[in-house]
Amino acid sequence: MANSNLKNARNAKNDEFYTQYHDIEKEIGAYLELNPNAFRGKTVLMPCDDPEWSNFTKFFAQNFERYGIKKLISTSFAPESKSLKSNYQPTLFETTAPQFDKTKTIVNGKIFTLTHDKSGDGKIDVNDLEWTYLKGDGDFKSEEIKKLRDEADIIITNPPFSLFREFLAWIVQAEKQFVVIGSKNAITYKEIFSLIKSNKMWVGTTSFSKDMLFISPEEIDPSEKPDSATRTVEGIVYLRSPSVWYTNLDHGRRHQPLKLMTISDNLKFNKKLKGKTFYDKYDNYDAIEVPFTDAIPSDFNGVMGVPISFLDKYSPEQFEILGMASSAGYNNEVVGIPFLGDKDARPLINGKNTYARVFIKNRERK
């Protein structure tokens, strides 16, 4: 019971972190480089957000006119309904507003909207946000938030990691454009990878080689999250998390082909393959093991198993994604190539399993 409670507490804390402003700015900028009108005339919804603290709301409100946004909607989850309980106190911003209601502040979510110049200063920005209480607690699964989803053109947020699968399915069901943050490990989920394989979703521009830093609302005991690290800068606590952006908005990076060497040149000049004289073949799949993305050979026309970190360099014009093997259970729909083993479906080399592998083919070698 104690371990279960500790795990729940960790998950709750992990759902409460806020994205840094410059990370949002950098990522969104990449979509605008390819398509300057990506947000023009669009209604942008940010659910699972806390508009009073969120950098998402601040960023898009400040760039409302620049991006030509039609309407901005941001909703928050009621404090009483959150997994992580705290000594909640409404902000001065809320208590001084004429619509403040002490009976609703804890049990009702909030909705912020931006459509016009409310202040009369001749521009539309964060000072023109209008807010009111939601009828319910702001749960994205509620009919109230579903209606906002259906109104929106693009959904952008950092959803609770513990609900990522469910949240993404909620978006896909409505066939919306989206830019959301999730764990790198989510790639190995059947539902998530299927979207990547079918080219209905891809990763954003943030490199897999770096973990993202999130702002924490409270001090965290690092011993409670051994797979992450925290640091405090000028009183602000940051959490390092293995996270990436997931999206179906196009960006230029995914159309930049990798520069590849031949098999012989890789074995001769690639320092990461030092000492190797050939590429290993899996025991249970008709494919070769390519342990590093920059070791993908240009002259191989068969199936290659590459790390999931390959996906931040994946160009659909250069490679075809066939499937992925990551767990003990074989599922042809996910793995995409025949299984030659008898039990363990993880990629094996000389009886030893590798990490999760994405199976690809070079389109140029067909």
C-alpha positions as CSV (number, residue, x, y, z in Angstrom):
1,M,0.0,0.0,0.0
2,A,2.8,2.4,0.9
3,N,4.6,1.8,-2.5
4,S,1.3,2.3,-4.3
5,N,0.7,5.6,-2.5
6,L,4.2,6.7,-3.3
7,K,3.8,5.9,-7.0
8,N,0.5,7.7,-7.2
9,A,2.1,10.8,-5.6
10,R,4.9,10.7,-8.1
11,N,2.5,10.4,-11.0
12,A,0.4,13.3,-9.6
13,K,3.5,15.5,-9.3
14,N,4.6,14.6,-12.8
15,D,1.2,15.9,-14.1
16,E,1.7,19.3,-12.5
17,F,4.8,20.6,-14.3
18,Y,4.7,23.7,-16.5
19,T,6.5,24.1,-19.9
20,Q,9.1,26.8,-20.3
21,Y,8.2,29.8,-22.5
22,H,11.3,29.5,-24.6
23,D,10.7,25.8,-25.3
24,I,7.2,26.7,-26.6
25,E,8.6,29.6,-28.7
26,K,11.3,27.4,-30.3
27,E,8.9,24.6,-31.1
28,I,6.1,26.7,-32.5
29,G,8.6,28.7,-34.5
30,A,9.6,25.6,-36.5
31,Y,6.0,25.1,-37.8
32,L,5.8,28.8,-38.8
33,E,9.1,28.6,-40.7
34,L,7.5,26.0,-43.0
35,N,4.0,27.5,-43.0
36,P,3.7,31.2,-41.8
37,N,-0.1,30.8,-41.9
38,A,-0.2,27.7,-39.7
39,F,-2.4,29.4,-37.1
40,R,-4.1,32.1,-39.2
41,G,-7.8,32.2,-38.9
42,K,-7.7,29.2,-36.5
43,T,-9.3,28.6,-33.1
44,V,-6.6,27.3,-30.7
45,L,-7.6,25.3,-27.7
46,M,-5.4,24.5,-24.7
47,P,-7.1,22.1,-22.4
48,C,-5.6,20.6,-19.2
49,D,-4.0,24.0,-18.8
50,D,-3.8,26.5,-16.0
51,P,-4.2,29.8,-17.7
52,E,-3.1,31.8,-14.7
53,W,0.3,30.1,-14.7
54,S,0.6,28.6,-18.1
55,N,3.3,29.8,-20.5
56,F,1.2,28.3,-23.4
57,T,-1.6,30.8,-22.7
58,K,0.9,33.7,-22.3
59,F,2.8,32.8,-25.5
60,F,-0.2,32.5,-27.8
61,A,-2.0,35.5,-26.2
62,Q,1.1,37.7,-26.8
63,N,1.4,36.4,-30.4
64,F,-2.4,36.5,-31.1
65,E,-2.2,39.2,-33.8
66,R,1.1,38.2,-35.2
67,Y,-0.1,34.7,-35.9
68,G,-3.5,35.8,-37.1
69,I,-5.3,33.6,-34.5
70,K,-9.1,33.8,-34.7
71,K,-9.8,32.7,-31.1
72,L,-7.8,31.4,-28.2
73,I,-9.4,29.1,-25.6
74,S,-7.6,27.9,-22.4
75,T,-9.2,25.8,-19.7
76,S,-8.0,24.6,-16.3
77,F,-8.8,21.7,-14.0
78,A,-10.5,22.4,-10.7
79,P,-8.1,22.2,-7.7
80,E,-10.4,19.9,-5.9
81,S,-10.3,17.4,-8.8
82,K,-6.6,17.3,-9.2
83,S,-4.6,14.2,-8.1
84,L,-2.1,16.3,-6.3
85,K,-3.8,18.0,-3.4
86,S,-2.3,21.2,-2.0
87,N,-3.2,24.1,0.2
88,Y,-5.0,25.9,-2.6
89,Q,-5.5,29.6,-2.3
90,P,-7.1,31.6,-5.2
91,T,-4.8,34.2,-6.7
92,L,-5.3,38.0,-6.3
93,F,-6.1,38.0,-10.0
94,E,-9.1,35.8,-9.3
95,T,-10.3,37.3,-6.0
96,T,-10.3,40.9,-7.3
97,A,-12.3,40.0,-10.4
98,P,-16.0,40.9,-10.3
99,Q,-16.9,37.3,-11.2
100,F,-15.1,35.7,-8.3
101,D,-17.1,33.1,-6.5
102,K,-15.7,31.5,-3.4
103,T,-18.1,28.5,-3.8
104,K,-16.7,27.8,-7.3
105,T,-13.0,28.5,-7.0
106,I,-12.1,25.0,-5.8
107,V,-14.7,22.8,-7.5
108,N,-15.0,24.5,-10.9
109,G,-12.5,24.8,-13.6
110,K,-11.9,28.1,-15.4
111,I,-12.1,29.1,-19.1
112,F,-10.1,31.9,-20.6
113,T,-10.9,33.3,-24.0
114,L,-9.2,35.8,-26.3
115,T,-10.9,37.2,-29.4
116,H,-10.7,41.0,-29.4
117,D,-9.2,44.2,-27.9
118,K,-11.0,44.4,-24.6
119,S,-8.7,47.0,-22.9
120,G,-8.9,49.5,-25.8
121,D,-5.2,49.9,-26.1
122,G,-5.3,49.1,-29.9
123,K,-3.8,45.7,-29.7
124,I,-4.9,42.2,-28.8
125,D,-2.7,40.5,-26.2
126,V,-2.6,38.8,-22.8
127,N,-4.2,41.8,-21.2
128,D,-7.4,41.1,-23.2
129,L,-8.0,37.6,-21.9
130,E,-11.5,37.2,-20.4
131,W,-12.4,34.4,-18.0
132,T,-15.2,32.8,-16.2
133,Y,-15.9,29.6,-14.3
134,L,-16.7,26.4,-16.2
135,K,-19.9,24.6,-15.3
136,G,-17.9,21.5,-14.4
137,D,-14.4,20.7,-13.1
138,G,-12.6,21.1,-16.5
139,D,-12.0,17.4,-17.2
140,F,-11.2,17.0,-20.9
141,K,-13.5,14.0,-21.0
142,S,-16.5,16.1,-20.0
143,E,-19.1,17.1,-22.5
144,E,-18.4,20.7,-21.8
145,I,-14.7,20.4,-22.8
146,K,-15.6,18.1,-25.8
147,K,-17.7,20.9,-27.2
148,L,-14.7,23.2,-27.0
149,R,-12.6,20.5,-28.7
150,D,-15.1,20.3,-31.5
151,E,-15.0,24.0,-32.0
152,A,-11.2,24.2,-32.1
153,D,-9.0,23.8,-35.2
154,I,-5.7,23.1,-33.3
155,I,-5.2,21.7,-29.8
156,I,-1.9,22.6,-28.0
157,T,-0.9,21.7,-24.5
158,N,1.2,19.7,-22.1
159,P,-1.4,17.1,-20.9
160,P,-1.0,15.0,-17.7
161,F,1.5,12.3,-18.6
162,S,-0.5,9.7,-16.7
163,L,-3.5,10.4,-19.1
164,F,-1.4,10.8,-22.3
165,R,-2.8,7.8,-24.2
166,E,-6.4,8.7,-23.4
167,F,-5.9,12.4,-24.1
168,L,-4.3,11.8,-27.5
169,A,-7.1,9.4,-28.5
170,W,-9.5,12.1,-27.5
171,I,-7.8,14.5,-30.0
172,V,-7.5,11.9,-32.8
173,Q,-11.2,11.0,-32.4
174,A,-12.1,14.5,-33.3
175,E,-9.6,14.6,-36.2
176,K,-7.9,17.8,-35.0
177,Q,-4.5,19.3,-35.6
178,F,-2.4,19.2,-32.5
179,V,0.9,19.9,-30.8
180,V,1.3,18.2,-27.4
181,I,4.1,17.0,-25.1
182,G,4.5,13.5,-23.9
183,S,7.0,11.0,-22.6
184,K,9.5,9.5,-25.1
185,N,8.5,6.1,-23.8
186,A,5.0,6.7,-25.2
187,I,6.4,5.9,-28.6
188,T,6.4,2.2,-27.6
189,Y,2.7,2.2,-26.8
190,K,0.7,0.4,-29.5
191,E,-1.8,3.3,-30.0
192,I,0.9,5.9,-30.2
193,F,3.3,4.0,-32.5
194,S,0.4,3.1,-34.9
195,L,-0.2,6.8,-35.5
196,I,3.5,7.3,-36.3
197,K,3.7,4.3,-38.5
198,S,0.7,5.4,-40.6
199,N,2.2,9.0,-40.8
200,K,-0.7,10.5,-39.0
201,M,1.6,11.8,-36.3
202,W,5.3,12.5,-35.9
203,V,7.6,14.0,-33.3
204,G,8.4,17.7,-33.2
205,T,11.7,19.4,-33.6
206,T,13.2,18.9,-30.1
207,S,16.1,16.4,-30.2
208,F,15.8,13.0,-28.5
209,S,19.3,13.6,-27.2
210,K,18.1,16.2,-24.8
211,D,15.6,15.9,-21.9
212,M,13.2,18.8,-21.5
213,L,13.2,21.0,-18.4
214,F,9.8,21.8,-16.8
215,I,9.0,24.3,-14.1
216,S,7.7,22.6,-10.9
217,P,5.1,24.3,-8.7
218,E,6.8,23.0,-5.6
219,E,10.0,21.5,-4.2
220,I,10.5,17.8,-5.1
221,D,12.5,15.2,-3.3
222,P,14.8,13.9,-6.1
223,S,14.9,10.5,-4.3
224,E,11.2,10.1,-5.2
225,K,12.0,10.3,-9.0
226,P,15.2,8.3,-9.6
227,D,14.8,8.6,-13.4
228,S,14.7,12.4,-13.3
229,A,16.7,15.2,-11.9
230,T,15.7,18.5,-10.3
231,R,17.5,21.7,-9.9
232,T,16.7,25.1,-8.4
233,V,17.6,28.4,-10.1
234,E,16.7,31.7,-8.3
235,G,14.0,29.9,-6.3
236,I,12.4,28.1,-9.3
237,V,12.5,24.3,-9.2
238,Y,13.0,22.6,-12.6
239,L,12.4,18.9,-13.4
240,R,14.4,17.2,-16.2
241,S,12.1,14.8,-18.0
242,P,12.6,12.5,-21.0
243,S,9.8,14.2,-23.0
244,V,9.2,15.2,-26.7
245,W,6.7,17.0,-28.7
246,Y,4.1,15.0,-30.7
247,T,2.2,16.7,-33.6
248,N,0.5,16.4,-36.9
249,L,1.5,19.9,-37.9
250,D,4.3,19.8,-40.6
251,H,7.7,21.2,-40.0
252,G,10.8,21.4,-42.2
253,R,13.1,19.2,-40.2
254,R,11.1,16.0,-41.0
255,H,11.8,16.6,-44.7
256,Q,15.5,16.9,-44.4
257,P,17.1,13.6,-45.5
258,L,20.0,12.1,-43.5
259,K,23.4,12.0,-45.1
260,L,24.3,8.3,-45.2
261,M,27.5,6.3,-45.8
262,T,27.7,2.9,-47.4
263,I,28.0,-0.3,-45.3
264,S,31.7,-0.5,-46.1
265,D,32.4,3.2,-45.3
266,N,30.5,2.9,-42.0
267,L,32.5,-0.1,-40.9
268,K,35.7,1.7,-42.0
269,F,35.1,5.3,-40.9
270,N,32.2,5.4,-38.3
271,K,33.9,5.6,-34.9
272,K,30.7,4.3,-33.2
273,L,31.2,1.0,-35.1
274,K,34.9,0.7,-34.3
275,G,36.0,-2.9,-34.2
276,K,33.0,-4.2,-36.1
277,T,33.5,-6.0,-39.5
278,F,29.8,-6.5,-40.2
279,Y,26.3,-5.5,-39.1
280,D,24.7,-8.0,-36.8
281,K,21.5,-9.8,-37.8
282,Y,18.7,-10.5,-35.3
283,D,18.0,-14.0,-34.2
284,N,14.3,-13.6,-34.5
285,Y,13.8,-11.1,-37.4
286,D,15.1,-10.9,-40.9
287,A,16.7,-7.6,-40.3
288,I,20.1,-6.1,-39.4
289,E,20.8,-4.2,-36.2
290,V,21.8,-0.6,-36.7
291,P,22.6,0.7,-33.1
292,F,23.0,4.3,-34.1
293,T,21.0,6.5,-36.4
294,D,24.2,7.9,-38.0
295,A,25.2,4.3,-38.9
296,I,22.3,3.6,-41.2
297,P,23.8,2.4,-44.4
298,S,22.8,4.0,-47.7
299,D,23.3,0.8,-49.8
300,F,21.2,-1.7,-47.9
301,N,17.8,-2.6,-49.3
302,G,16.6,-4.9,-46.5
303,V,15.0,-4.2,-43.2
304,M,17.0,-2.4,-40.5
305,G,16.3,-2.1,-36.8
306,V,17.1,1.4,-35.5
307,P,16.7,3.1,-32.0
308,I,13.5,5.0,-31.4
309,S,15.7,8.1,-31.3
310,F,15.8,7.8,-35.1
311,L,12.3,9.3,-35.1
312,D,13.5,12.8,-34.6
313,K,15.5,12.5,-37.8
314,Y,13.0,10.5,-39.8
315,S,12.1,11.8,-43.2
316,P,9.1,10.0,-44.8
317,E,10.5,10.7,-48.2
318,Q,13.7,8.9,-47.3
319,F,12.5,6.0,-45.2
320,E,9.5,3.7,-44.8
321,I,8.6,2.7,-41.2
322,L,7.5,-0.9,-41.2
323,G,6.9,-1.5,-37.5
324,M,8.5,-1.7,-34.0
325,A,9.5,-4.5,-31.6
326,S,9.8,-3.5,-27.9
327,S,8.2,-6.1,-25.7
328,A,7.9,-9.8,-25.2
329,G,4.6,-10.1,-27.0
330,Y,4.5,-10.3,-30.8
331,N,1.9,-8.3,-32.6
332,N,2.2,-8.3,-36.4
333,E,0.1,-5.1,-36.6
334,V,2.7,-3.3,-34.6
335,V,6.0,-5.1,-35.4
336,G,5.2,-5.1,-39.1
337,I,7.6,-7.9,-40.2
338,P,7.5,-11.7,-39.7
339,F,8.6,-13.1,-36.4
340,L,11.2,-15.9,-36.7
341,G,11.4,-16.8,-33.1
342,D,9.3,-18.9,-30.7
343,K,8.8,-16.9,-27.5
344,D,10.6,-13.6,-26.9
345,A,9.6,-11.0,-29.5
346,R,12.2,-8.5,-28.4
347,P,15.0,-8.1,-31.0
348,L,17.6,-10.7,-30.1
349,I,21.3,-10.9,-31.1
350,N,23.1,-14.0,-30.1
351,G,20.3,-14.7,-27.6
352,K,20.6,-11.3,-25.9
353,N,17.8,-8.7,-26.3
354,T,18.4,-5.2,-27.5
355,Y,16.4,-2.1,-26.7
356,A,13.2,-1.2,-28.5
357,R,13.8,-1.0,-32.2
358,V,11.9,0.6,-35.1
359,F,12.0,-1.4,-38.3
360,I,12.7,0.7,-41.4
361,K,13.6,0.4,-45.1
362,N,15.5,2.8,-47.2
363,R,13.0,4.1,-49.9
364,E,15.9,4.9,-52.3
365,R,17.0,1.2,-52.4
366,K,13.6,-0.2,-53.5
